Amino acid sequence: QVQLVESGGGLVQPGGSLRLSCAASGLTLARYAMNWYRQAPGKERELVAAITRAGDNSIYADSVKGRFTISRDNAENTLYLQMNDLKPEDTAVYYCQAVGGGLEHYWGQGTQITDSS
């Protein structure tokens, strides 16, 4: 059974930092491209960052460029999102997604980031 479990969310003040983790089980992470999405209240889910299977290339939404960094540790089957200089508009539920070949993909349950100001 495939599971993606996000952790690391919480309350954060503007300008603060958080590191999200996505621990995978039931699959070999190195075989999947990985994405971080987020969904704010009343808004559609949006792609925040993506990383290739080997971790040698990544892309970011314009709104987080220069502040967020996606990374992965395939040996530990874990995906990360380092978030710096957080802003109130970063408040959302953050989800990790594993993307395989064809239509194969898996989602985590999400972790909440909330502005505490």
CORJO-V527802 format. One record per pair of residues at least 4 apart in sequence whose ideal C-beta (glycine too) atoms are under 8 Angstrom apart, sorted by the first residue. I is the first residue (numbers start at 1). GAP is how many residues later the second one is. D is the distance in Angstrom with one decimal. If there is no record, write none. Layout:
BEGIN
i & gap & d
I & GAP & D
I & GAP & D
END
This chain:
BEGIN
i & gap & d
1 & 24 & 8.0
1 & 25 & 5.1
2 & 22 & 7.6
2 & 23 & 7.3
2 & 24 & 4.0
2 & 25 & 5.1
2 & 96 & 7.6
2 & 104 & 5.0
3 & 21 & 7.2
3 & 22 & 4.8
3 & 23 & 5.7
4 & 18 & 5.5
4 & 19 & 7.4
4 & 20 & 5.5
4 & 92 & 5.3
4 & 93 & 7.6
4 & 94 & 6.2
4 & 102 & 5.7
4 & 103 & 6.6
4 & 104 & 3.7
4 & 105 & 7.8
5 & 17 & 7.0
5 & 18 & 4.9
5 & 19 & 8.0
5 & 20 & 7.7
5 & 103 & 6.1
5 & 104 & 7.1
6 & 14 & 6.1
6 & 15 & 6.9
6 & 16 & 5.1
6 & 88 & 6.5
6 & 89 & 6.8
6 & 90 & 5.6
6 & 102 & 4.6
6 & 103 & 6.8
6 & 104 & 6.1
6 & 105 & 4.0
7 & 13 & 7.2
7 & 14 & 5.1
7 & 15 & 8.0
7 & 16 & 7.3
7 & 104 & 6.1
8 & 10 & 5.9
8 & 11 & 5.4
8 & 12 & 4.2
8 & 13 & 5.2
8 & 103 & 6.3
9 & 9 & 7.1
9 & 11 & 6.6
9 & 85 & 6.5
9 & 102 & 3.4
9 & 103 & 4.8
9 & 104 & 5.1
9 & 105 & 8.0
10 & 8 & 6.8
10 & 102 & 7.6
10 & 103 & 7.2
10 & 104 & 7.3
11 & 103 & 5.3
11 & 104 & 7.8
11 & 105 & 4.0
12 & 4 & 4.3
12 & 5 & 7.7
12 & 6 & 5.6
12 & 74 & 5.0
12 & 101 & 6.4
12 & 102 & 7.2
12 & 103 & 6.7
12 & 104 & 6.1
13 & 73 & 7.8
13 & 102 & 7.6
13 & 103 & 5.3
13 & 104 & 5.9
14 & 72 & 6.4
14 & 73 & 6.0
14 & 74 & 6.2
14 & 101 & 6.8
14 & 103 & 5.6
15 & 70 & 5.9
15 & 71 & 6.8
16 & 70 & 5.1
17 & 65 & 7.3
17 & 66 & 6.2
17 & 67 & 4.7
17 & 68 & 7.6
17 & 69 & 6.7
18 & 65 & 5.0
18 & 68 & 6.7
18 & 95 & 6.6
19 & 61 & 6.2
19 & 62 & 7.1
19 & 63 & 5.1
19 & 64 & 7.1
20 & 16 & 7.3
20 & 60 & 6.7
20 & 61 & 4.2
20 & 63 & 6.9
20 & 74 & 5.8
20 & 76 & 7.9
20 & 91 & 6.2
21 & 57 & 5.8
21 & 58 & 7.2
21 & 59 & 5.7
22 & 12 & 7.4
22 & 14 & 7.8
22 & 56 & 6.6
22 & 57 & 4.0
22 & 58 & 7.5
22 & 59 & 7.9
22 & 74 & 3.4
22 & 86 & 5.8
23 & 54 & 6.7
23 & 55 & 5.2
24 & 5 & 4.8
24 & 53 & 4.6
24 & 54 & 6.9
24 & 55 & 7.2
24 & 74 & 6.5
25 & 52 & 7.0
27 & 4 & 7.0
27 & 5 & 6.7
27 & 50 & 7.9
27 & 71 & 6.5
27 & 79 & 7.2
28 & 4 & 7.9
28 & 49 & 7.4
29 & 5 & 7.2
29 & 43 & 6.8
29 & 45 & 5.3
29 & 48 & 4.5
29 & 49 & 7.3
29 & 50 & 7.1
29 & 69 & 7.2
30 & 23 & 6.0
30 & 24 & 7.6
30 & 44 & 4.0
31 & 22 & 6.7
31 & 69 & 6.5
32 & 21 & 6.5
32 & 66 & 4.1
32 & 67 & 5.9
32 & 68 & 5.3
33 & 17 & 6.7
33 & 18 & 7.0
33 & 19 & 5.8
33 & 20 & 5.7
33 & 65 & 7.7
33 & 66 & 4.6
34 & 16 & 7.1
34 & 17 & 5.3
34 & 36 & 7.6
34 & 38 & 6.1
34 & 45 & 4.8
34 & 62 & 6.5
34 & 63 & 6.9
34 & 64 & 5.9
34 & 65 & 7.2
35 & 12 & 6.1
35 & 13 & 7.8
35 & 14 & 7.1
35 & 15 & 4.6
35 & 16 & 7.8
35 & 61 & 7.0
35 & 62 & 4.4
35 & 64 & 6.6
36 & 11 & 7.7
36 & 12 & 4.5
36 & 13 & 4.8
36 & 14 & 7.6
36 & 34 & 6.1
36 & 43 & 7.6
36 & 45 & 4.9
36 & 58 & 6.2
36 & 59 & 7.2
36 & 60 & 5.8
36 & 61 & 7.7
37 & 8 & 5.1
37 & 9 & 6.4
37 & 10 & 5.6
37 & 11 & 6.1
37 & 57 & 7.2
37 & 58 & 4.7
37 & 59 & 7.8
37 & 60 & 6.2
38 & 7 & 7.1
38 & 8 & 6.1
38 & 10 & 5.2
38 & 52 & 7.8
38 & 54 & 3.9
38 & 55 & 6.6
38 & 56 & 4.8
38 & 57 & 7.1
38 & 75 & 7.8
39 & 4 & 6.4
39 & 5 & 7.1
39 & 6 & 4.2
39 & 7 & 7.3
39 & 53 & 5.6
39 & 54 & 5.3
39 & 56 & 7.2
39 & 71 & 7.9
40 & 49 & 7.7
40 & 51 & 6.3
40 & 52 & 4.2
41 & 51 & 8.0
43 & 49 & 7.9
45 & 50 & 7.2
46 & 15 & 6.6
47 & 14 & 6.2
48 & 12 & 7.2
48 & 13 & 5.4
48 & 16 & 5.8
48 & 20 & 6.6
48 & 33 & 7.3
48 & 46 & 7.2
49 & 9 & 6.3
49 & 10 & 6.8
49 & 11 & 4.9
49 & 12 & 7.1
49 & 15 & 6.8
49 & 19 & 5.9
49 & 20 & 7.9
49 & 21 & 3.9
49 & 32 & 6.4
50 & 8 & 6.4
50 & 9 & 5.1
50 & 20 & 7.1
51 & 4 & 5.7
51 & 6 & 7.2
51 & 7 & 4.5
51 & 19 & 4.7
51 & 20 & 7.1
51 & 21 & 5.7
51 & 28 & 7.4
52 & 4 & 5.8
52 & 5 & 4.6
52 & 6 & 7.2
54 & 20 & 7.9
55 & 16 & 6.6
55 & 17 & 4.8
55 & 19 & 7.2
58 & 12 & 5.1
60 & 4 & 5.4
60 & 5 & 4.7
60 & 8 & 6.2
60 & 10 & 7.5
61 & 4 & 7.2
63 & 26 & 7.4
64 & 4 & 4.0
64 & 19 & 7.7
64 & 26 & 7.6
67 & 16 & 6.8
67 & 17 & 5.3
67 & 18 & 4.8
67 & 19 & 7.6
68 & 13 & 6.1
68 & 14 & 6.7
68 & 15 & 5.1
68 & 16 & 7.3
69 & 12 & 7.4
69 & 13 & 4.4
69 & 15 & 8.0
70 & 9 & 7.4
70 & 10 & 7.0
70 & 11 & 5.6
71 & 8 & 7.7
71 & 9 & 4.8
71 & 11 & 7.1
72 & 6 & 7.0
72 & 7 & 5.0
72 & 8 & 6.8
73 & 4 & 7.7
73 & 5 & 5.0
73 & 7 & 7.5
79 & 17 & 5.5
81 & 13 & 7.0
83 & 7 & 6.9
83 & 30 & 7.6
86 & 4 & 5.0
86 & 27 & 7.5
86 & 29 & 7.6
87 & 28 & 7.8
88 & 27 & 4.3
88 & 29 & 6.6
90 & 23 & 6.1
90 & 25 & 7.4
91 & 22 & 5.9
91 & 23 & 5.5
91 & 24 & 4.7
92 & 20 & 7.9
92 & 21 & 6.1
93 & 17 & 4.2
93 & 18 & 7.0
93 & 19 & 5.3
93 & 20 & 7.7
94 & 16 & 6.4
94 & 17 & 5.4
94 & 18 & 7.7
94 & 19 & 6.0
95 & 12 & 5.8
95 & 13 & 5.4
95 & 14 & 7.8
95 & 15 & 4.7
96 & 11 & 7.5
96 & 12 & 4.6
97 & 8 & 6.0
97 & 9 & 6.9
97 & 10 & 5.4
97 & 11 & 7.5
98 & 7 & 6.4
98 & 8 & 4.6
99 & 5 & 7.4
99 & 6 & 4.9
100 & 4 & 3.6
100 & 5 & 6.7
END
